[in-house]
Amino acid sequence: MVNAELYNVITRNINNGQYSEAVDNINIICSNAAGSLPDSLVSLLFPSLMNSDEEYVERCCKALERLLEGTPVDVVIGQMEVQLKQGFEHHSPIVKCLCLRQLQRAVNDRRNLKLVGEVGIMKHAILLLADDDSGVVKECNKTLVSLAGYDEGVMILFSDQGVKLLKEVMEKSDTVRYRVFDVIIDASLVSGQALECVQTKGFITKILEDLESTDVLLQLTALENVSRLSDSPTAYTTLRNLGIFKGIGAWLGVSGRSSGNASYTVPSVIKLFAKLTQKHNVDLKQLCEECTEYVPAVCSLLDTNDLSVKLACVDVLTLLNARVDGKCVFLASPTANPAVQELCYQATRGTEDVKDRALVALAHIFSTPEVYIPEFAARTEEWYRRCCAGGLVKDILQYLSHPAPGRQCAAASLLTNLTVHRYGMEGITSVPGWSERMLDRRYAVDREAQTLRHALIMAVKRSPVIEEFADREIINKLTKYINEGAHYTEQTPQAVLEL
């Protein structure tokens, strides 16, 4: 039976309510030649989706999508506008997703954008951001963000009507508000023109309003939106120029940390600044001068009872001292002394969750910067004499034989960085049995731990003051260890059996 005959059969099937038979025949047509089917068949099938039989609707959607794949997208958008609009308003999420995917086909090709704008079909996609079905919302987001991939699409999304609809939909609920911002921010990260529209159309003002709200959920969502927007260097500059980071930084002040929402907002603010600290396009000196509460708050919150906040603060100090400009900021901070003292305490007397990360933070603090910083040597020696001498180095040496590879690695890194300084070598070699601890291969079974221990011993051996603090026998043992390599395994002699 040829397609034309099957088409007539399908028409009769649908008119007679024989939907299952209709879908079977549609699948036969799709298998034969999808590209040669008349557009009228697609037009005929759309109204049949209004059927209440969910099984039919699902099967018909699958068949219809196969048919649409062979239909030029300009035909789908230009000649089936009414059917698509009906699909957007359908009760079934499957039908809505089908229509959204057709719209995605259109917006992914720049040549179709003029037609998309003329038929005004995008407003239905915007309205579906308020849909109850997560699958529909996901397809909707994908469609709208794809639209921002071209300047013409940005003009459609942020047209007067588009902005009006986005703002109206945003007011439906906090959940929908979050979805709208999700689209807006994703679009901003795709297109500089979209970012400009986000600012000029008042959406950043809305983020500011949410930051100043007394509703903690709105505040947290706004913080997340700021965090995501800052992924764009241009957006980061825009936000900084508007004073948004300075305003958020004030939440870390004494009054901000004593507010009713502080237990929720402070961790989020610290994580935001931690993220900014990792970005190479962010001038940390400039950021910390504008947000004067940032570093002092991080240092003072190291002794908090809130484990998540404590860990976040420890990680911030690690990130800060991993950069030259961050290390300069930390060295200049009056809160650095108590912070190093607290880190030393956490590294040896803190909970197991904190010890490794505190050791890593200390390793970065004592690491020699790539660029000469005049006050670095004096400040770090002061911290060492005040906080790290005595039992701390002994405890760190003991960590080299700790069963956890992470603890071994963190300890080896810190000790390696201390060996660069004379005071560090003096402290390490003053601990009885220090060389035995380092040279004992039994505990370093993890390859990374073995590598870092080998690097530590090389640093000790290469220290210009090694001969002042170690005798020739120890130096020879260090040399032997280095020559054997990081992953050397001592061969166990096997007994020879006599036959």
C-alpha positions in Angstrom: 0.0 0.0 0.0 1.5 3.4 -1.0 1.7 6.3 1.4 -1.2 8.1 -0.2 -3.5 5.2 0.4 -2.2 4.8 4.0 -2.8 8.5 4.5 -6.5 8.0 3.6 -6.7 5.1 5.9 -5.2 7.1 8.8 -7.6 9.9 8.2 -10.5 7.4 8.4 -8.9 5.8 11.5 -8.8 9.2 13.3 -12.3 10.3 12.2 -13.6 7.0 13.5 -11.8 7.2 16.8 -9.5 4.2 15.9 -6.4 5.9 17.3 -4.4 2.8 17.9 -4.8 1.7 14.3 -3.9 5.2 13.2 -0.6 5.2 15.0 0.3 1.8 13.7 -0.2 3.0 10.1 1.7 6.2 10.9 4.7 4.1 12.0 4.5 2.2 8.7 4.6 5.5 6.8 7.6 6.7 8.9 9.4 3.5 8.2 8.8 3.8 4.5 9.7 7.4 3.6 9.4 10.2 6.2 10.6 12.9 3.9 8.0 12.3 1.2 4.9 12.7 3.4 2.3 15.5 2.8 2.4 18.3 5.4 -1.3 17.8 5.8 -0.8 14.6 7.6 1.2 16.4 10.3 -1.6 19.0 10.5 -4.2 16.3 10.8 -2.4 14.6 13.7 -2.0 17.6 15.9 -5.7 18.0 16.7 -5.9 14.3 17.4 -3.5 14.8 20.3 -6.4 16.4 22.2 -7.6 12.9 22.8 -7.9 11.8 26.5 -6.3 8.5 25.8 -2.8 9.0 27.3 -1.4 5.9 25.7 -2.5 7.1 22.3 -1.1 10.6 23.0 2.3 9.1 23.9 2.4 6.8 20.9 1.2 9.5 18.6 3.8 12.0 19.8 6.6 9.5 19.0 5.2 9.0 15.5 4.5 12.7 15.0 8.1 13.6 16.0 9.4 11.1 13.4 7.2 12.8 10.8 8.3 16.3 11.8 12.0 15.3 11.5 11.4 15.0 7.8 9.4 18.3 7.6 11.4 21.5 6.9 11.5 23.5 10.1 10.3 26.7 8.4 7.2 24.8 7.4 6.6 23.6 10.9 7.0 27.1 12.4 5.4 29.1 9.6 2.5 26.9 8.6 1.7 25.0 11.8 1.7 27.9 14.2 -1.8 27.2 15.3 -1.1 23.5 16.0 2.1 24.4 17.9 0.2 26.9 20.1 -2.4 24.3 20.9 0.4 21.9 21.7 2.0 24.4 24.1 -1.4 24.6 26.0 -1.9 20.8 26.0 -2.5 19.0 29.3 0.2 16.4 28.6 3.9 17.3 29.2 4.8 14.9 26.3 3.0 17.1 23.8 4.5 20.3 25.3 8.0 18.9 25.0 7.4 17.8 21.4 6.4 21.3 20.5 9.4 22.8 22.4 11.8 20.5 20.5 10.4 21.8 17.2 11.0 25.3 18.4 14.6 24.3 19.3 15.1 23.1 15.8 14.1 26.6 14.6 16.2 28.7 17.0 19.3 26.6 16.4 19.4 27.8 12.8 20.0 31.5 12.4 18.0 31.6 9.2 14.8 30.8 11.0 15.0 33.5 13.6 13.2 36.2 11.6 10.3 33.8 11.1 10.3 32.9 14.8 10.1 36.6 15.7 7.3 37.2 13.2 5.0 34.5 14.3 5.4 35.5 18.0 5.6 31.9 19.1 8.4 32.4 21.7 6.0 33.9 24.2 4.5 30.4 24.7 8.0 29.0 25.6 8.4 31.8 28.2 5.0 31.0 29.8 6.0 27.4 30.1 8.7 28.3 32.6 5.9 28.2 35.1 4.9 24.6 34.1 4.6 22.0 36.8 6.5 19.4 34.9 10.3 19.5 35.3 10.9 17.9 31.8 8.9 20.7 30.2 10.9 23.4 32.1 14.2 21.8 31.1 13.2 21.8 27.4 12.0 25.4 27.8 15.3 26.5 29.3 17.2 24.8 26.6 15.1 26.5 23.9 15.3 30.0 25.4 19.0 29.8 26.0 19.7 28.5 22.5 17.8 31.6 21.3 20.4 33.8 22.9 23.1 32.2 20.8 22.5 34.8 18.1 22.0 38.6 18.3 18.7 38.3 16.5 17.6 35.8 19.1 18.6 38.1 21.9 16.5 40.8 20.5 13.5 38.4 20.4 14.1 37.1 24.0 14.6 40.6 25.4 12.1 42.4 23.3 9.6 44.6 25.2 7.1 41.8 25.1 9.7 39.2 26.1 10.9 41.2 29.1 7.3 41.9 30.1 6.4 38.2 30.0 9.6 37.2 31.8 8.9 39.6 34.6 5.2 38.5 34.8 6.1 34.8 35.0 8.8 35.6 37.6 6.1 36.8 40.0 4.2 33.5 40.0 6.3 31.9 42.7 9.8 31.8 44.1 10.4 28.5 42.2 9.5 30.1 38.9 11.5 33.2 39.7 14.5 31.0 40.1 13.8 29.4 36.7 13.5 32.7 35.0 16.9 33.8 36.5 18.3 30.5 35.4 17.4 31.3 31.7 18.6 34.9 32.0 21.9 34.0 33.5 22.6 31.1 31.1 21.8 33.5 28.3 24.2 36.1 29.7 27.0 33.6 29.8 26.3 32.7 26.2 26.1 36.3 24.8 27.6 39.6 25.8 24.6 41.3 24.2 22.3 39.3 26.4 24.3 40.4 29.4 23.9 44.0 28.4 20.1 43.5 28.0 20.0 41.8 31.5 21.4 45.0 32.9 19.5 47.6 30.9 16.1 45.7 31.3 16.3 45.8 35.1 17.0 42.1 35.9 20.2 42.9 37.9 18.1 45.4 39.8 15.8 42.6 40.7 18.8 40.5 42.0 19.7 43.5 44.2 16.2 43.6 45.5 16.4 40.0 46.4 19.7 40.5 48.2 18.1 43.2 50.3 15.0 41.0 51.0 14.3 39.7 54.5 13.3 36.4 52.9 16.3 34.1 53.3 15.4 31.9 50.4 15.3 34.9 48.1 18.7 36.0 49.5 20.3 32.6 48.9 18.9 32.4 45.4 20.2 35.9 44.7 23.7 34.9 46.0 23.6 31.9 43.7 22.6 34.1 40.8 25.5 36.5 41.5 27.9 33.6 41.8 26.8 32.2 38.4 26.9 35.6 36.7 30.5 36.2 38.0 31.6 33.3 35.8 31.6 35.9 33.0 34.6 38.3 33.4 32.4 41.1 31.8 29.5 40.3 34.2 31.9 40.2 37.2 33.2 43.7 36.3 29.6 44.9 35.9 28.6 43.5 39.3 31.7 45.0 41.0 31.1 48.4 39.5 27.5 48.3 40.8 28.9 47.7 44.3 27.2 44.3 44.7 30.3 42.5 46.1 30.9 45.3 48.5 27.3 45.0 49.7 27.5 41.3 50.0 30.8 41.5 51.9 29.1 43.6 54.5 27.1 40.5 55.5 30.4 39.2 56.9 30.7 42.1 59.3 29.8 41.8 63.0 26.2 43.0 62.4 25.7 40.8 59.4 27.0 37.7 61.2 24.6 38.4 64.1 21.5 38.6 62.0 18.7 36.0 62.1 19.6 34.6 58.6 23.4 34.5 59.2 23.5 30.8 59.7 22.3 30.4 56.1 23.8 33.4 54.4 27.3 33.5 55.8 28.4 30.1 54.4 27.0 31.1 51.0 28.8 34.4 51.1 32.1 32.7 52.0 31.7 30.2 49.2 31.0 33.0 46.8 34.2 34.8 47.7 36.1 31.5 47.6 34.9 31.1 44.1 36.0 34.6 43.2 39.4 33.9 44.8 40.0 31.1 42.3 39.3 33.3 39.3 42.4 34.7 37.6 40.5 37.6 36.2 39.6 38.8 39.7 42.0 41.3 41.2 42.1 40.1 44.8 43.8 43.2 46.2 41.1 45.3 44.7 38.3 42.9 45.8 39.6 42.8 49.4 40.0 46.6 49.6 36.4 47.0 48.6 35.1 44.1 50.7 37.1 44.8 53.9 35.2 42.3 56.0 36.2 39.3 53.7 39.6 38.2 55.0 39.0 39.2 58.7 35.7 37.3 58.8 37.3 34.2 57.2 40.1 34.3 59.8 37.8 34.8 62.7 35.4 32.1 61.7 38.1 29.4 61.8 37.1 28.6 65.4 33.3 28.4 64.7 31.4 25.3 65.8 29.7 25.1 62.4 31.8 22.5 60.6 30.8 23.5 57.1 31.7 27.1 57.7 35.0 26.1 59.3 35.9 24.0 56.3 34.9 26.7 53.9 37.1 29.2 55.7 40.1 26.8 55.8 39.7 26.3 52.0 39.5 30.0 51.4 42.9 30.5 53.1 44.3 27.8 51.0 43.0 29.4 47.8 44.1 32.9 48.9 47.7 31.8 49.6 47.9 29.9 46.3 48.1 33.2 44.5 50.7 35.9 44.8 48.2 38.7 45.1 46.2 36.7 47.6 49.3 35.9 49.7 50.0 39.7 49.7 46.5 40.3 51.0 46.9 37.7 53.7 50.3 38.9 54.8 49.0 42.4 55.2 45.9 41.4 57.2 46.1 42.0 61.0 44.0 38.8 61.4 46.6 36.6 59.8 48.5 35.9 63.1 45.5 34.4 65.0 44.4 32.6 61.8 47.8 30.8 61.4 47.7 30.0 65.1 44.2 28.5 64.8 45.2 26.5 61.7 48.1 25.0 63.6 45.7 24.0 66.4 43.2 22.5 63.9 46.0 20.6 62.1 47.0 18.8 65.2 44.1 19.0 67.7 41.1 19.5 65.4 38.6 17.0 64.2 39.6 14.4 61.6 37.4 16.3 59.0 39.5 19.4 59.4 43.1 18.2 60.0 44.0 17.4 56.4 42.6 20.7 55.0 44.3 22.7 57.7 47.6 21.1 56.8 47.1 22.0 53.2 46.2 25.6 54.1 49.4 25.8 56.2 51.4 24.3 53.3 50.2 27.1 51.0 50.8 29.8 53.6 54.5 28.7 54.0 55.0 28.1 50.3 57.5 30.5 48.7 55.8 32.8 46.2 56.9 32.9 42.6 57.3 36.7 42.9 59.5 38.2 45.6 57.4 39.6 48.5 59.6 41.7 50.9 57.7 40.9 54.1 57.1 37.2 53.3 60.2 35.7 55.0 59.9 37.8 58.1 56.2 37.2 58.6 56.4 33.5 58.0 59.3 33.1 60.4 57.3 35.1 63.0 54.4 32.8 62.5 56.6 29.7 62.8 58.3 30.9 66.0 55.0 31.9 67.5 52.7 29.1 66.4 54.6 26.2 64.7 57.6 25.5 66.8 57.7 22.9 69.5 55.3 20.0 69.3 53.7 21.0 65.9 56.6 19.8 63.7 56.8 16.6 65.7 53.2 15.9 65.1 53.5 16.7 61.4 56.5 14.3 61.1 54.3 11.6 62.8 51.7 12.2 60.1 54.1 10.7 57.6 53.3 7.3 59.0 49.5 8.0 59.3 47.4 5.3 57.7 45.4 7.8 55.6 47.3 8.8 52.4 45.7 12.2 52.4 47.2 13.0 55.8 50.6 11.8 54.6 50.4 14.0 51.5 49.4 17.1 53.3 52.1 16.6 55.9 54.8 16.0 53.3 53.7 19.2 51.4 53.9 21.3 54.5 57.3 20.0 55.6 58.7 20.4 52.0 57.7 24.1 52.1 59.3 24.5 55.5 62.6 23.2 54.3 63.1 26.2 52.1 63.6 28.3 55.2 66.5 28.0 57.7 64.1 28.1 60.6 62.1 25.3 59.0 65.2 23.0 58.7 66.2 23.9 62.2 62.8 22.9 63.5 62.5 19.7 61.5 66.0 18.4 62.4 65.6 19.2 66.1 62.9 16.5 66.4 64.5 13.2 67.6 64.2 10.5 64.9 63.2 12.9 62.2 65.2 11.2 59.5 63.9 7.7 60.4 60.3 9.1 60.1 61.0 10.4 56.6 63.0 7.4 55.3 60.5 4.8 56.5 58.9 3.5 53.3 56.5 1.1 55.1 53.6 3.6 55.4 53.8 5.4 52.1 51.9 2.8 49.9 49.9 5.4 48.0 51.7 6.6 44.8 51.0 10.2 45.4 52.2 9.9 49.0 55.3 8.2 47.8 56.0 11.0 45.2 55.5 13.8 47.8 57.6 12.0 50.4 60.4 11.7 47.8 60.0 15.4 47.0 60.3 16.2 50.7 63.5 14.2 51.0 65.0 15.8 47.9 64.2 19.3 49.4 65.9 18.3 52.7 68.9 17.0 50.9 69.2 20.1 48.7 68.8 22.6 51.5 71.9 24.8 51.7 72.0 24.4 55.4 71.6 20.6 55.5 75.2 20.0 56.7 74.7 22.3 59.7 71.8 20.1 61.0 72.6 16.6 59.8 75.6 14.4 59.9 77.2 12.6 57.0 75.4 9.2 57.8 72.0 10.8 57.6 72.9 12.7 54.4 74.1 9.4 52.8 70.8 7.8 53.7 68.8 10.6 52.2 70.9 10.3 49.0 70.3 6.6 48.9 66.6 7.1 49.2 66.6 9.7 46.4 68.6 7.5 44.1 66.2 4.5 44.7 63.3 6.6 43.5 59.9 7.4 44.9 58.3 4.1 44.2 61.1 1.8 45.2 60.1 -1.5 46.7 62.6 -3.4 48.8 63.0 -6.9 47.6 62.3 -9.6 50.1 64.9 -12.4 49.8 63.3 -15.8 49.1 64.5 -19.0 50.5 66.0 -21.6 48.1 64.7 -25.0 48.6 67.1 -27.9 48.1 65.6 -30.8 46.1 
